[in-house]
Structures are given as structure tokens and as C-alpha cells.
Amino acid sequence: MSFEHEESVRTPAPPAAVWALWSDTATWPDWDPAVEAVALDGDFVAGAAGLVTLAGGIDAPVLLEVVEPGARYLDRLTMGDLVIRIDHVVRADGDGSLVTVATTIDGPGAGDVGPMVTRDAPVALARLAGLAERSAPA
């Protein structure tokens, strides 16, 4: 079974401001209400692995499958038989950025779990955009 979901937001912040937040995993709990903590073994590069602690204290292995500095990263969380891939893309859009996050969940019960996993996506994107806007040079 598979589940897919995509959300986008436009922000006046430049892509570099969004990327700065994404590539610093210490900031993830500041903008993503589903994340309590992230610990990567190494730098923010493709192949880096670690552990993400989700809301409620649920630990899940995380792997950065794709990292295109300044533009995109794709992470994979594994929770039992479920595989959750979240593709984060930022690109210049006029005087700001278009930020898109696409979630794909594969495995038994993906259709039931998907809405719970993506429920906070609009909040996460709004917080991310707000933080990027405040951190961008004036």
C-alpha cells in the first residue's frame, strides 16, 4: 500500500534562508511540530544516517537519500514495515522562494498512517517560512 501527499508555500525569504534551516537539523523542532530532536552521524550530506525523535518520544532511523545543497533533500524514515520518504525542495520564485514538501509512505497501513504523518505539514511549512523570513538579511 502507498500514500502520497504534497504541500507548498511561497515566502519572500530567499532559498538560502530556507536551506540554512533545513540543513541545520538542530532547527527542525523549531519549525516541524512532529519532530522533537534529530541526531545525524556526520554532516548533512547524502548517505548520512541518524535518529529522529518524533512527537511522543517515538524514535525512527533516518537516512538522507539525496542532498542537493541549497535546493533539495530527501530523507527516509523507517518505522517497522513502513518507509516514509519526505522530499524537500526550495527554488527561487520571483523575489522569494517556493518551498514544496512531498511525502510518500509505503508499507502496510500507509493509507491509514499517511494522514496522521502529514497532518502538521501546513503548520511546519508556515513555521519554516516564518523563521526563514526573520533570519533573511533585510
Secondary structure, DSSP 8 states (H G I E B T S, - for coil): -EEEEEEEEEESS-HHHHHHHHT-GGGHHHH-TTEEEEEESSSSSTT-EEEEEETTTEEEEEEEEEEETTTEEEEEEEETTEEEEEEEEEEEETTEEEEEEEEEEESTTHHHHHHHHHTTHHHHHHHHHHHHHHHS--
